[in-house]
Amino acid sequence: MNRLLAICTYAMSAVFLLGEIARRGMNYFSINATTMMEDLLCGALLFMAATMLVKRMKQAKLMLVGAWGYAFGGMFVPFFAHLEAFLRGVEMRADHQIVDVNSIILKGVIWLLCGVLLLLSLRCEPTSQ
């Protein structure tokens, strides 16, 4: 299970680190630096956690739980606020168009995966094979 958890953690690290930049570009820092920093920090935490797990460090489980908890909590508002805006038919932010259903679905899938991987990280034994 540790191998699968490490692979998933590295993969989601790339999603957070590269996905936001690929989707919005570096210029988005001038529009909303907070969301960019949240995603970059999340990606860095996940990368560190996966690396600690691969190296079988004693604190890997704590880092995994912290990183996945941060990711799960961090995706709550982007997903549910966008979903709520869509359901109400009210655009809350110009850069989150309510007609972008694919974005809502993607955020929901990422949020759900983060929750599942948080639960899996709670069962992790980093020093075992």
MMTF fields as JSON, N, C-alpha, C and O atoms, coordinates in Angstrom:
{
  "mmtfVersion": "1.0.0",
  "mmtfProducer": "UNKNOWN",
  "numBonds": 515,
  "numAtoms": 516,
  "numGroups": 129,
  "numChains": 1,
  "numModels": 1,
  "chainsPerModel": [1],
  "groupsPerChain": [129],
  "chainIdList": ["A"],
  "bondAtomList": [4, 2, 8, 6, 12, 10, 16, 14, 20, 18, 24, 22, 28, 26, 32, 30, 36, 34, 40, 38, 44, 42, 48, 46, 52, 50, 56, 54, 60, 58, 64, 62, 68, 66, 72, 70, 76, 74, 80, 78, 84, 82, 88, 86, 92, 90, 96, 94, 100, 98, 104, 102, 108, 106, 112, 110, 116, 114, 120, 118, 124, 122, 128, 126, 132, 130, 136, 134, 140, 138, 144, 142, 148, 146, 152, 150, 156, 154, 160, 158, 164, 162, 168, 166, 172, 170, 176, 174, 180, 178, 184, 182, 188, 186, 192, 190, 196, 194, 200, 198, 204, 202, 208, 206, 212, 210, 216, 214, 220, 218, 224, 222, 228, 226, 232, 230, 236, 234, 240, 238, 244, 242, 248, 246, 252, 250, 256, 254, 260, 258, 264, 262, 268, 266, 272, 270, 276, 274, 280, 278, 284, 282, 288, 286, 292, 290, 296, 294, 300, 298, 304, 302, 308, 306, 312, 310, 316, 314, 320, 318, 324, 322, 328, 326, 332, 330, 336, 334, 340, 338, 344, 342, 348, 346, 352, 350, 356, 354, 360, 358, 364, 362, 368, 366, 372, 370, 376, 374, 380, 378, 384, 382, 388, 386, 392, 390, 396, 394, 400, 398, 404, 402, 408, 406, 412, 410, 416, 414, 420, 418, 424, 422, 428, 426, 432, 430, 436, 434, 440, 438, 444, 442, 448, 446, 452, 450, 456, 454, 460, 458, 464, 462, 468, 466, 472, 470, 476, 474, 480, 478, 484, 482, 488, 486, 492, 490, 496, 494, 500, 498, 504, 502, 508, 506, 512, 510],
  "bondOrderList": [1, 1, 1, 1, 1, 1, 1, 1, 1, 1, 1, 1, 1, 1, 1, 1, 1, 1, 1, 1, 1, 1, 1, 1, 1, 1, 1, 1, 1, 1, 1, 1, 1, 1, 1, 1, 1, 1, 1, 1, 1, 1, 1, 1, 1, 1, 1, 1, 1, 1, 1, 1, 1, 1, 1, 1, 1, 1, 1, 1, 1, 1, 1, 1, 1, 1, 1, 1, 1, 1, 1, 1, 1, 1, 1, 1, 1, 1, 1, 1, 1, 1, 1, 1, 1, 1, 1, 1, 1, 1, 1, 1, 1, 1, 1, 1, 1, 1, 1, 1, 1, 1, 1, 1, 1, 1, 1, 1, 1, 1, 1, 1, 1, 1, 1, 1, 1, 1, 1, 1, 1, 1, 1, 1, 1, 1, 1, 1],
  "groupList": [{"groupName": "MET", "atomNameList": ["N", "CA", "C", "O"], "elementList": ["N", "C", "C", "O"], "formalChargeList": [0, 0, 0, 0], "bondAtomList": [1, 0, 2, 1, 3, 2], "bondOrderList": [1, 1, 2], "singleLetterCode": "M", "chemCompType": "L-PEPTIDE LINKING"}, {"groupName": "ASN", "atomNameList": ["N", "CA", "C", "O"], "elementList": ["N", "C", "C", "O"], "formalChargeList": [0, 0, 0, 0], "bondAtomList": [1, 0, 2, 1, 3, 2], "bondOrderList": [1, 1, 2], "singleLetterCode": "N", "chemCompType": "L-PEPTIDE LINKING"}, {"groupName": "ARG", "atomNameList": ["N", "CA", "C", "O"], "elementList": ["N", "C", "C", "O"], "formalChargeList": [0, 0, 0, 0], "bondAtomList": [1, 0, 2, 1, 3, 2], "bondOrderList": [1, 1, 2], "singleLetterCode": "R", "chemCompType": "L-PEPTIDE LINKING"}, {"groupName": "LEU", "atomNameList": ["N", "CA", "C", "O"], "elementList": ["N", "C", "C", "O"], "formalChargeList": [0, 0, 0, 0], "bondAtomList": [1, 0, 2, 1, 3, 2], "bondOrderList": [1, 1, 2], "singleLetterCode": "L", "chemCompType": "L-PEPTIDE LINKING"}, {"groupName": "ALA", "atomNameList": ["N", "CA", "C", "O"], "elementList": ["N", "C", "C", "O"], "formalChargeList": [0, 0, 0, 0], "bondAtomList": [1, 0, 2, 1, 3, 2], "bondOrderList": [1, 1, 2], "singleLetterCode": "A", "chemCompType": "L-PEPTIDE LINKING"}, {"groupName": "ILE", "atomNameList": ["N", "CA", "C", "O"], "elementList": ["N", "C", "C", "O"], "formalChargeList": [0, 0, 0, 0], "bondAtomList": [1, 0, 2, 1, 3, 2], "bondOrderList": [1, 1, 2], "singleLetterCode": "I", "chemCompType": "L-PEPTIDE LINKING"}, {"groupName": "CYS", "atomNameList": ["N", "CA", "C", "O"], "elementList": ["N", "C", "C", "O"], "formalChargeList": [0, 0, 0, 0], "bondAtomList": [1, 0, 2, 1, 3, 2], "bondOrderList": [1, 1, 2], "singleLetterCode": "C", "chemCompType": "L-PEPTIDE LINKING"}, {"groupName": "THR", "atomNameList": ["N", "CA", "C", "O"], "elementList": ["N", "C", "C", "O"], "formalChargeList": [0, 0, 0, 0], "bondAtomList": [1, 0, 2, 1, 3, 2], "bondOrderList": [1, 1, 2], "singleLetterCode": "T", "chemCompType": "L-PEPTIDE LINKING"}, {"groupName": "TYR", "atomNameList": ["N", "CA", "C", "O"], "elementList": ["N", "C", "C", "O"], "formalChargeList": [0, 0, 0, 0], "bondAtomList": [1, 0, 2, 1, 3, 2], "bondOrderList": [1, 1, 2], "singleLetterCode": "Y", "chemCompType": "L-PEPTIDE LINKING"}, {"groupName": "SER", "atomNameList": ["N", "CA", "C", "O"], "elementList": ["N", "C", "C", "O"], "formalChargeList": [0, 0, 0, 0], "bondAtomList": [1, 0, 2, 1, 3, 2], "bondOrderList": [1, 1, 2], "singleLetterCode": "S", "chemCompType": "L-PEPTIDE LINKING"}, {"groupName": "VAL", "atomNameList": ["N", "CA", "C", "O"], "elementList": ["N", "C", "C", "O"], "formalChargeList": [0, 0, 0, 0], "bondAtomList": [1, 0, 2, 1, 3, 2], "bondOrderList": [1, 1, 2], "singleLetterCode": "V", "chemCompType": "L-PEPTIDE LINKING"}, {"groupName": "PHE", "atomNameList": ["N", "CA", "C", "O"], "elementList": ["N", "C", "C", "O"], "formalChargeList": [0, 0, 0, 0], "bondAtomList": [1, 0, 2, 1, 3, 2], "bondOrderList": [1, 1, 2], "singleLetterCode": "F", "chemCompType": "L-PEPTIDE LINKING"}, {"groupName": "GLY", "atomNameList": ["N", "CA", "C", "O"], "elementList": ["N", "C", "C", "O"], "formalChargeList": [0, 0, 0, 0], "bondAtomList": [1, 0, 2, 1, 3, 2], "bondOrderList": [1, 1, 2], "singleLetterCode": "G", "chemCompType": "PEPTIDE LINKING"}, {"groupName": "GLU", "atomNameList": ["N", "CA", "C", "O"], "elementList": ["N", "C", "C", "O"], "formalChargeList": [0, 0, 0, 0], "bondAtomList": [1, 0, 2, 1, 3, 2], "bondOrderList": [1, 1, 2], "singleLetterCode": "E", "chemCompType": "L-PEPTIDE LINKING"}, {"groupName": "ASP", "atomNameList": ["N", "CA", "C", "O"], "elementList": ["N", "C", "C", "O"], "formalChargeList": [0, 0, 0, 0], "bondAtomList": [1, 0, 2, 1, 3, 2], "bondOrderList": [1, 1, 2], "singleLetterCode": "D", "chemCompType": "L-PEPTIDE LINKING"}, {"groupName": "LYS", "atomNameList": ["N", "CA", "C", "O"], "elementList": ["N", "C", "C", "O"], "formalChargeList": [0, 0, 0, 0], "bondAtomList": [1, 0, 2, 1, 3, 2], "bondOrderList": [1, 1, 2], "singleLetterCode": "K", "chemCompType": "L-PEPTIDE LINKING"}, {"groupName": "GLN", "atomNameList": ["N", "CA", "C", "O"], "elementList": ["N", "C", "C", "O"], "formalChargeList": [0, 0, 0, 0], "bondAtomList": [1, 0, 2, 1, 3, 2], "bondOrderList": [1, 1, 2], "singleLetterCode": "Q", "chemCompType": "L-PEPTIDE LINKING"}, {"groupName": "TRP", "atomNameList": ["N", "CA", "C", "O"], "elementList": ["N", "C", "C", "O"], "formalChargeList": [0, 0, 0, 0], "bondAtomList": [1, 0, 2, 1, 3, 2], "bondOrderList": [1, 1, 2], "singleLetterCode": "W", "chemCompType": "L-PEPTIDE LINKING"}, {"groupName": "PRO", "atomNameList": ["N", "CA", "C", "O"], "elementList": ["N", "C", "C", "O"], "formalChargeList": [0, 0, 0, 0], "bondAtomList": [1, 0, 2, 1, 3, 2], "bondOrderList": [1, 1, 2], "singleLetterCode": "P", "chemCompType": "L-PEPTIDE LINKING"}, {"groupName": "HIS", "atomNameList": ["N", "CA", "C", "O"], "elementList": ["N", "C", "C", "O"], "formalChargeList": [0, 0, 0, 0], "bondAtomList": [1, 0, 2, 1, 3, 2], "bondOrderList": [1, 1, 2], "singleLetterCode": "H", "chemCompType": "L-PEPTIDE LINKING"}],
  "groupTypeList": [0, 1, 2, 3, 3, 4, 5, 6, 7, 8, 4, 0, 9, 4, 10, 11, 3, 3, 12, 13, 5, 4, 2, 2, 12, 0, 1, 8, 11, 9, 5, 1, 4, 7, 7, 0, 0, 13, 14, 3, 3, 6, 12, 4, 3, 3, 11, 0, 4, 4, 7, 0, 3, 10, 15, 2, 0, 15, 16, 4, 15, 3, 0, 3, 10, 12, 4, 17, 12, 8, 4, 11, 12, 12, 0, 11, 10, 18, 11, 11, 4, 19, 3, 13, 4, 11, 3, 2, 12, 10, 13, 0, 2, 4, 14, 19, 16, 5, 10, 14, 10, 1, 9, 5, 5, 3, 15, 12, 10, 5, 17, 3, 3, 6, 12, 10, 3, 3, 3, 3, 9, 3, 2, 6, 13, 18, 7, 9, 16],
  "groupIdList": [1, 2, 3, 4, 5, 6, 7, 8, 9, 10, 11, 12, 13, 14, 15, 16, 17, 18, 19, 20, 21, 22, 23, 24, 25, 26, 27, 28, 29, 30, 31, 32, 33, 34, 35, 36, 37, 38, 39, 40, 41, 42, 43, 44, 45, 46, 47, 48, 49, 50, 51, 52, 53, 54, 55, 56, 57, 58, 59, 60, 61, 62, 63, 64, 65, 66, 67, 68, 69, 70, 71, 72, 73, 74, 75, 76, 77, 78, 79, 80, 81, 82, 83, 84, 85, 86, 87, 88, 89, 90, 91, 92, 93, 94, 95, 96, 97, 98, 99, 100, 101, 102, 103, 104, 105, 106, 107, 108, 109, 110, 111, 112, 113, 114, 115, 116, 117, 118, 119, 120, 121, 122, 123, 124, 125, 126, 127, 128, 129],
  "secStructList": [7, 2, 2, 2, 2, 2, 2, 2, 2, 2, 2, 2, 2, 2, 0, 0, 0, 0, 0, 2, 2, 2, 2, 2, 7, 4, 4, 4, 4, 4, 6, 7, 2, 2, 2, 2, 2, 2, 2, 2, 2, 2, 2, 2, 2, 2, 2, 2, 2, 2, 2, 2, 2, 2, 6, 6, 7, 6, 6, 2, 2, 2, 2, 2, 2, 2, 2, 2, 2, 2, 2, 2, 2, 2, 2, 2, 2, 2, 2, 2, 2, 2, 2, 2, 2, 2, 2, 2, 6, 7, 7, 7, 7, 6, 6, 1, 7, 6, 6, 7, 2, 2, 2, 2, 2, 2, 2, 2, 2, 2, 2, 2, 2, 2, 2, 2, 2, 2, 2, 2, 2, 2, 6, 7, 7, 6, 6, 7, 7],
  "xCoordList": [0.82, 0.0, 0.868, 0.476, 2.04, 2.918, 3.351, 3.458, 3.599, 4.017, 2.913, 3.172, 1.69, 0.55, 0.351, 0.101, 0.46, 0.298, 1.383, 1.096, 2.61, 3.703, 3.462, 3.658, 3.038, 2.767, 1.647, 1.769, 0.562, -0.57, -0.178, -0.624, 0.65, 1.067, 1.968, 1.822, 2.896, 3.725, 2.859, 3.06, 1.898, 1.033, 0.215, 0.126, -0.379, -1.178, -0.291, -0.723, 0.927, 1.881, 2.076, 2.082, 2.232, 2.393, 1.138, 1.221, -0.025, -1.285, -1.332, -1.672, -0.991, -1.035, 0.082, -0.152, 1.281, 2.407, 2.308, 2.534, 1.976, 1.989, 0.612, 0.487, -0.408, -1.759, -2.245, -2.767, -2.08, -2.564, -1.777, -2.35, -0.487, 0.332, 0.002, -0.093, -0.173, -0.517, -1.899, -2.117, -2.816, -4.191, -4.312, -5.001, -3.652, -3.844, -2.635, -2.774, -1.464, -0.253, 0.303, -0.392, 1.549, 2.215, 1.623, 1.727, 1.009, 0.416, -0.74, -1.121, -1.301, -2.43, -2.01, -2.858, -0.721, -0.233, -0.649, -0.899, -0.724, -1.114, -2.616, -3.069, -3.391, -4.843, -5.234, -5.991, -4.715, -5.061, -3.864, -3.787, -2.952, -1.742, -2.055, -1.35, -3.105, -3.44, -3.715, -3.158, -4.56, -4.902, -3.694, -3.545, -2.837, -1.631, -0.691, -0.14, -0.511, 0.376, -0.174, 0.588, -1.493, -2.098, -1.776, -1.378, -1.948, -1.704, -0.225, 0.12, 0.638, 2.076, 2.551, 3.36, 2.059, 2.406, 1.89, 2.596, 0.675, 0.097, 0.939, 1.245, 1.311, 2.144, 3.484, 3.975, 4.076, 5.368, 5.233, 6.079, 4.174, 3.95, 3.739, 4.279, 2.957, 2.723, 4.017, 4.282, 4.813, 6.09, 7.008, 7.627, 7.089, 7.918, 7.405, 8.198, 6.091, 5.509, 5.813, 6.183, 5.66, 5.94, 7.412, 7.746, 8.277, 9.715, 10.061, 10.859, 9.464, 9.697, 9.201, 9.835, 8.07, 7.529, 8.456, 8.732, 8.93, 9.833, 11.118, 11.666, 11.59, 12.811, 12.537, 13.457, 11.285, 10.856, 11.244, 11.679, 11.085, 11.395, 10.29, 9.121, 10.662, 9.707, 8.567, 7.435, 8.852, 7.843, 7.014, 6.228, 7.178, 6.47, 4.956, 4.235, 4.478, 3.033, 2.47, 1.434, 3.136, 2.693, 2.67, 1.728, 3.694, 3.757, 2.679, 2.064, 2.446, 1.39, 0.026, -0.743, -0.265, -1.558, -1.696, -2.754, -0.641, -0.687, -0.87, -1.682, -0.119, -0.19, -1.542, -2.14, -2.028, -3.331, -4.466, -5.476, -4.308, -5.305, -5.361, -6.443, -4.198, -4.127, -4.787, -5.554, -4.492, -5.064, -6.578, -7.312, -7.04, -8.479, -9.219, -10.246, -8.705, -9.33, -9.204, -10.122, -8.065, -7.835, -8.716, -8.993, -9.161, -10.039, -11.516, -12.36, -11.837, -13.241, -13.924, -14.95, -13.358, -13.988, -13.989, -15.028, -12.876, -12.942, -14.019, -14.721, -14.151, -15.158, -16.568, -17.409, -16.836, -18.212, -18.696, -19.883, -17.814, -18.228, -18.586, -19.564, -17.797, -18.082, -19.376, -20.192, -19.558, -20.784, -21.998, -23.028, -21.882, -22.99, -23.338, -24.513, -22.329, -22.577, -23.309, -24.222, -22.904, -23.566, -25.023, -25.915, -25.264, -26.628, -27.531, -28.719, -26.978, -27.755, -27.883, -28.769, -26.997, -27.001, -26.427, -26.774, -25.545, -24.948, -23.433, -22.803, -22.86, -21.41, -20.786, -20.992, -20.02, -19.428, -18.107, -17.743, -17.395, -16.1, -16.002, -16.426, -15.446, -15.332, -14.442, -14.643, -13.465, -12.562, -13.061, -12.352, -14.26, -14.903, -16.279, -17.297, -16.293, -17.558, -18.425, -17.965, -19.696, -20.58, -20.926, -21.356, -20.754, -21.068, -19.948, -20.114, -18.828, -17.685, -17.881, -17.232, -18.782, -19.128, -17.938, -17.766, -17.12, -15.949, -15.01, -14.428, -14.861, -14.014, -14.597, -13.862, -15.909, -16.571, -16.358, -16.046, -16.526, -16.333, -14.884, -14.633, -13.935, -12.517, -12.189, -11.498, -12.678, -12.443, -13.057, -12.464, -14.241, -14.887, -14.108, -13.974, -13.595, -12.796, -11.508, -11.12, -10.853, -9.622, -9.922, -9.18, -11.005, -11.38, -11.644, -11.188, -12.377, -12.684, -11.414, -11.235, -10.541, -9.277, -8.435, -7.83, -8.399, -7.641, -8.201, -7.44, -9.52, -10.142, -9.815, -9.496, -9.894, -9.578, -8.106, -7.779, -7.234, -5.805, -5.444, -4.482, -6.196, -6.02, -6.337, -5.587, -7.438, -7.802, -6.76, -6.403, -6.277, -5.236, -3.947, -3.255, -3.629, -2.395, -2.495, -1.477, -3.701, -3.883, -3.544, -3.203, -3.64, -3.354, -1.922, -1.525, -1.174, 0.182, 1.149, 1.089, 2.027, 3.141, 4.42, 4.892, 4.993, 6.108, 7.378, 8.163, 7.607, 8.853, 8.723, 9.702, 7.522, 7.339, 7.448, 7.419, 7.574, 7.676, 6.355, 6.183],
  "yCoordList": [-1.194, 0.0, 1.264, 2.284, 1.199, 2.367, 2.802, 3.994, 1.824, 2.14, 2.891, 3.908, 2.397, 3.061, 4.457, 5.409, 4.575, 5.869, 6.848, 8.023, 6.379, 7.247, 7.701, 8.873, 6.78, 7.127, 8.158, 9.156, 7.915, 8.851, 10.211, 11.247, 10.204, 11.46, 12.25, 13.467, 11.573, 12.265, 12.805, 13.929, 11.993, 12.417, 13.654, 14.599, 13.645, 14.803, 16.006, 17.148, 15.758, 16.854, 17.563, 18.792, 16.787, 17.364, 18.104, 19.159, 17.552, 18.229, 19.606, 20.591, 19.678, 20.962, 21.899, 23.095, 21.376, 22.231, 22.703, 23.878, 21.802, 22.128, 22.457, 23.249, 21.852, 22.03, 23.461, 23.955, 24.121, 25.499, 26.441, 27.341, 26.234, 27.089, 26.822, 27.759, 25.554, 25.217, 25.757, 26.218, 25.697, 26.13, 27.644, 28.164, 28.349, 29.797, 30.616, 31.783, 30.024, 30.76, 31.538, 31.783, 31.914, 32.649, 34.043, 34.607, 34.597, 35.933, 35.971, 37.045, 34.806, 34.774, 35.204, 35.559, 35.174, 35.674, 37.128, 37.54, 37.904, 39.313, 39.475, 40.55, 38.428, 38.478, 37.908, 38.529, 36.722, 36.068, 35.241, 34.037, 35.903, 35.229, 34.194, 33.192, 34.425, 33.51, 32.107, 31.143, 31.976, 30.642, 29.956, 28.738, 30.74, 30.155, 29.656, 28.56, 30.449, 30.055, 28.838, 27.961, 28.783, 27.615, 26.342, 25.337, 26.388, 25.198, 24.825, 23.645, 25.814, 25.526, 24.974, 24.046, 25.534, 25.014, 23.589, 22.726, 23.348, 22.006, 21.008, 19.922, 21.373, 20.499, 20.212, 19.084, 21.236, 21.057, 20.138, 19.272, 20.323, 19.458, 18.008, 17.093, 17.8, 16.44, 15.818, 14.64, 16.599, 16.093, 15.682, 14.619, 16.529, 16.203, 14.944, 14.093, 14.821, 13.654, 12.375, 11.362, 12.417, 11.235, 10.848, 9.667, 11.838, 11.572, 10.954, 10.02, 11.473, 10.907, 9.47, 8.627, 9.183, 7.828, 6.878, 5.774, 7.299, 6.467, 6.17, 5.071, 7.153, 6.974, 6.281, 6.071, 5.929, 5.24, 5.993, 5.393, 7.275, 8.09, 7.94, 7.769, 8.003, 7.804, 8.813, 8.476, 10.037, 11.096, 11.141, 12.069, 10.155, 10.156, 10.141, 10.855, 9.326, 9.243, 10.586, 11.023, 11.233, 12.542, 13.549, 14.332, 13.528, 14.447, 14.129, 15.038, 12.842, 12.449, 12.922, 13.508, 12.668, 13.076, 14.597, 15.112, 15.306, 16.765, 17.29, 18.185, 16.737, 17.2, 16.879, 17.723, 15.64, 15.281, 16.013, 16.34, 16.269, 17.068, 18.483, 19.046, 19.058, 20.398, 20.402, 21.31, 19.391, 19.31, 19.13, 19.789, 18.238, 17.965, 19.211, 19.58, 19.85, 21.076, 22.221, 23.028, 22.291, 23.369, 23.296, 24.325, 22.114, 21.963, 22.104, 22.157, 22.165, 22.244, 23.495, 23.4, 24.65, 25.903, 26.053, 26.402, 25.806, 25.941, 25.061, 25.5, 23.829, 22.943, 23.354, 23.586, 23.447, 23.684, 25.105, 25.301, 26.088, 27.454, 27.527, 28.175, 26.867, 26.852, 26.079, 26.498, 24.957, 24.176, 24.974, 24.988, 25.633, 26.439, 27.575, 27.836, 28.24, 29.321, 28.79, 29.436, 27.61, 26.985, 26.668, 26.969, 26.06, 25.684, 26.899, 26.852, 27.975, 29.2, 30.045, 30.894, 29.808, 30.618, 32.004, 32.945, 32.127, 33.419, 33.305, 32.478, 34.135, 34.134, 34.969, 36.181, 34.314, 35.0, 35.671, 36.683, 35.109, 35.665, 35.586, 34.605, 36.615, 36.657, 35.541, 35.086, 35.099, 34.05, 32.643, 31.67, 32.516, 31.217, 31.239, 31.394, 31.083, 31.143, 29.951, 28.809, 30.239, 29.167, 28.176, 27.061, 28.544, 27.619, 26.602, 25.684, 26.747, 25.848, 24.597, 24.427, 23.737, 22.528, 21.574, 20.899, 21.513, 20.631, 20.996, 20.115, 22.278, 22.727, 22.292, 21.894, 22.37, 21.936, 20.441, 20.0, 19.67, 18.216, 17.893, 17.051, 18.554, 18.317, 18.641, 17.87, 19.771, 20.14, 19.107, 18.769, 18.606, 17.59, 16.291, 15.667, 15.882, 14.655, 14.814, 13.913, 15.96, 16.204, 16.214, 15.623, 16.878, 16.93, 15.521, 15.176, 14.713, 13.345, 12.497, 11.76, 12.594, 11.851, 12.252, 11.402, 13.544, 14.01, 13.402, 13.029, 13.301, 12.698, 11.222, 10.744, 10.501, 9.07, 8.855, 7.98, 9.646, 9.494, 9.947, 9.446, 10.881, 11.234, 10.027, 9.711, 9.359, 8.165, 7.058, 6.393, 6.865, 5.848, 6.202, 5.319, 7.488, 7.886, 7.65, 7.463, 7.658, 7.355, 5.897, 5.564, 5.035, 3.61, 3.247, 2.085, 4.214, 3.995, 3.583, 4.092, 2.662, 2.271, 2.555, 1.692, 3.748, 4.171, 3.34, 3.319, 2.668, 1.913, 0.482, -0.264, 0.08, -1.281, -1.27, -0.213, -2.459, -2.581, -2.321, -2.365],
  "zCoordList": [0.0, 0.0, 0.0, -0.567, 0.632, 0.673, -0.724, -1.009, -1.588, -2.959, -3.69, -4.333, -3.594, -4.229, -3.654, -4.393, -2.35, -1.689, -2.141, -2.374, -2.267, -2.731, -4.167, -4.488, -5.032, -6.434, -6.521, -7.231, -5.8, -5.807, -5.238, -5.73, -4.209, -3.586, -4.525, -4.647, -5.188, -6.18, -7.328, -7.789, -7.78, -8.891, -8.525, -9.309, -7.338, -6.933, -6.645, -6.8, -6.234, -6.067, -7.404, -7.469, -8.455, -9.795, -10.23, -10.858, -9.898, -10.239, -9.593, -10.248, -8.314, -7.617, -8.077, -8.254, -8.271, -8.66, -10.108, -10.398, -11.003, -12.423, -12.985, -13.919, -12.417, -12.949, -12.932, -13.932, -11.821, -11.695, -12.604, -13.219, -12.684, -13.553, -15.018, -15.811, -15.383, -16.764, -17.131, -18.251, -16.189, -16.451, -16.536, -17.413, -15.638, -15.544, -15.964, -16.329, -15.917, -16.273, -15.09, -14.104, -15.206, -14.126, -13.926, -12.836, -14.954, -14.836, -13.845, -13.379, -13.518, -12.585, -11.18, -10.362, -10.898, -9.608, -9.396, -8.263, -10.469, -10.342, -10.13, -9.736, -10.382, -10.201, -8.845, -8.098, -8.53, -7.271, -6.799, -7.043, -6.131, -5.66, -4.588, -4.47, -3.804, -2.708, -3.211, -2.685, -4.216, -4.714, -5.345, -5.249, -5.99, -6.578, -5.481, -5.585, -4.445, -3.345, -2.602, -2.199, -2.422, -1.764, -2.532, -1.944, -3.844, -4.654, -4.693, -4.638, -4.787, -4.811, -3.47, -3.434, -2.374, -1.051, -0.884, -0.362, -1.323, -1.229, -2.02, -1.527, -3.234, -4.051, -3.403, -3.449, -2.798, -2.125, -0.914, -0.694, -0.129, 1.039, 0.618, 1.24, -0.434, -0.92, -1.443, -1.205, -2.146, -2.66, -1.512, -1.551, -0.495, 0.676, 1.37, 1.773, 1.511, 2.175, 1.405, 2.0, 0.09, -0.733, -0.642, -0.547, -0.671, -0.574, 0.776, 0.85, 1.834, 3.169, 3.246, 3.882, 2.601, 2.601, 1.846, 2.315, 0.69, -0.109, 0.661, 0.569, 1.415, 2.214, 3.548, 4.338, 3.799, 5.023, 6.291, 7.273, 6.259, 7.429, 8.473, 8.127, 9.733, 10.825, 10.804, 11.152, 10.401, 10.41, 9.121, 8.93, 8.24, 6.956, 7.136, 6.44, 8.069, 8.27, 8.716, 8.216, 9.639, 10.114, 8.966, 8.84, 8.141, 7.008, 5.983, 5.425, 5.732, 4.797, 5.28, 4.517, 6.538, 7.095, 7.035, 6.674, 7.384, 7.328, 5.915, 5.682, 4.973, 3.583, 2.958, 2.29, 3.181, 2.616, 3.322, 2.699, 4.605, 5.321, 4.775, 4.604, 4.503, 3.916, 2.539, 2.218, 1.728, 0.38, 0.431, -0.306, 1.3, 1.426, 1.898, 1.329, 2.921, 3.416, 2.436, 2.288, 1.768, 0.816, -0.412, -1.03, -0.781, -1.947, -1.595, -2.489, -0.306, 0.111, -0.444, -1.117, -0.161, -0.591, -2.115, -2.674, -2.812, -4.271, -4.907, -5.819, -4.432, -5.008, -4.616, -5.485, -3.322, -2.898, -3.199, -3.457, -3.173, -3.531, -5.011, -5.383, -5.852, -7.284, -7.556, -8.377, -6.87, -7.022, -6.56, -7.234, -5.418, -4.904, -5.866, -6.121, -6.392, -7.351, -8.58, -9.093, -9.048, -10.193, -9.871, -10.663, -8.709, -8.33, -8.127, -8.449, -7.601, -7.377, -8.641, -8.742, -9.598, -10.811, -10.6, -11.313, -9.615, -9.271, -9.404, -8.745, -10.254, -10.417, -9.31, -9.244, -8.437, -7.293, -7.638, -7.04, -8.598, -9.013, -10.528, -11.139, -11.118, -12.576, -13.123, -14.249, -12.337, -12.815, -12.498, -12.757, -11.943, -11.715, -12.364, -11.69, -13.664, -14.393, -14.028, -14.01, -13.737, -13.27, -14.37, -14.071, -15.622, -16.711, -16.943, -17.746, -16.266, -16.425, -15.563, -14.532, -16.007, -15.255, -15.163, -14.148, -16.205, -16.171, -15.028, -14.395, -14.766, -13.663, -12.321, -11.418, -12.199, -10.961, -10.754, -9.647, -11.812, -11.723, -11.362, -10.499, -12.015, -11.727, -10.275, -9.609, -9.782, -8.382, -7.44, -6.416, -7.785, -6.96, -6.932, -5.88, -8.078, -8.154, -7.345, -6.602, -7.493, -6.729, -5.24, -4.455, -4.839, -3.419, -2.881, -1.791, -3.641, -3.223, -3.13, -2.161, -4.117, -4.076, -2.87, -2.216, -2.581, -1.413, -0.13, 0.763, -0.033, 1.145, 1.274, 2.362, 0.169, 0.178, 0.537, 1.339, -0.051, 0.227, 1.637, 2.217, 2.191, 3.603, 4.477, 5.4, 4.19, 4.967, 4.809, 5.781, 3.589, 3.371, 4.106, 4.613, 4.163, 4.852, 6.357, 7.023, 6.888, 8.311, 8.624, 9.758, 7.615, 7.794, 7.399, 7.49, 6.972, 6.459, 7.567, 8.686, 7.235, 8.106, 7.333, 6.592, 7.49, 6.638, 6.745, 5.797, 7.839, 7.985, 7.496, 7.515, 7.054, 6.54, 5.023, 4.394, 4.446, 2.987, 2.424, 1.206]
}
